[in-house]
Amino acid sequence: MFQGFNEPKENWSKLPHEFINALPLVSSESELKVILYILRHTWGYGDSEKKITLDEFANGRKRRDGTHIDNGTGQSINAIKDGLKRAAEHGFIDSETDESDKARHKSYYWLKMSEVDSGVSEVDSQQSTVDPRTEKETKKETKKEGASKNDARPTESPKASTHPAIVIYREVKRSYPRKELYPMIIEQVGDSQAALDLWRAVLIGWSAVGWNPMNVSGMLEFFRRGEIPKTNGNGNKGRMLPEDRGVKTRMSDMLALMRNKGVLE
């Protein structure tokens, strides 16, 4: 029996709003389980992509010492295959098969990211194997490498996460951007109320059309142009999040004010 929830700290996984909105597409328990498992091992650890194998869905991902991080999805291989097939058909995941070993083909599965004209980060085609290290080990090594390369850089202000532009990102996206993006966001958005209102509207619009939630550069490009993301009419037409109510009506006045103050060209 489940023993109850602990207060969420660092032991909880992020669940995109796009997935909640798309729940009617999920047609079986096995499909739901495989999608949640990939989500947990992707954004649950702050990674942009994580490829999962059938064995990992069945038995869990392993650490370097051979012990398991978790116990997988708790399903049979046949149930997992059925769930993956449905998830792929409904557009939730992508996959590839490694045929380098003719006697044993190995398949990998990961989250499918939306592709839009505004520029979506491409998945590294050379990343074709699953790193057996834990996500924590990977983060520690990356942090050490970053520290050695950036010794000459000034120390980041501990208050960067409380800057209004970062706070707004957190409120709209329900998560923080990557820390290395803080300076770029703070520098480009600034702290004027008009700029912050536009930044909030851009983030809300970006989420509403379902574009890549990790493409911060794309969001900033819309901000610099003073434009709110919207669809081309092929899907998600008229879709608006509750937080966006009231923003659209004052947007033209806000943009005019920002141009007069020199915030936008």
C-alpha positions, 0 to 999 in steps of 0.5 A: 500500500502507498505510504503517503507523499513526502513534501516535494523538494528535489525528488519530484518530476516535471509534467508538461501542461501539454501532456495534461491537455493531451491526456484524451489521446492516451488510450491505455494504461501501458501507454500512460506508463511508458510516457510517464517513465520517459518524462521522469528520466528526461525533465525529471532530472533536468535533461533535454533528452533521454533515450530509454530501452525496452529492458529499462522500461521493464527492469529500470535504469542502471547505475555504473555499479549495476544497481537499479535507479528504479524498477521500470514501469512494472509491465511485461515486455508485450505490454510495454511494446503495445504502450510504446506503439500507441505512444508513437502513433499518438505523437508522444515519442520518437524511436530508433533501432541500432542495427550495428549488431546483426544478431541483436537489434536494440531500440531506443525511445525518447520524447518527441519534440515539436518542430516549428519555424521559430527554431527548435533545438535539433536532437543530436544525431550522434547521441545513439546510446544510453549513458549508463551513468545516473543523472546525478553523476552526469550533473556533477561531472558537467558542473565540475567541467563548467567550473574549470572552464569558467574560472575567469568568469565573475561569480553569478549573483545568488539573487539572479533567480529572484530577478523579475524576468526569471520569476515570471518564467518560473510562474508561467513555465512552472520551472526555472530555465537553465542557470547558464541562461539567466544572464542572457534572459536578464540582460535582454528582458531587463526590469521595466514593467512594460518589458516584463509584461511583454515577456510574460505574454510571450511565454504564455503564447509559447506555451499555448501553441505547444512549442519546444518548452526548452527553446529559450532562445526562440522565446527571446527572439519573439520578445526582441521582435515584440511579437506574441507566438501564435499558430498559422491556423493549422491546429491550436487555433484560438487556444489561450491559457487562463493566465493570458486573459487581459493581456491581449487587450492591452498588448498594442498599447504596451508595445507602443509604450515600449517603442517610445521608451526605446525598449524595442526598435 
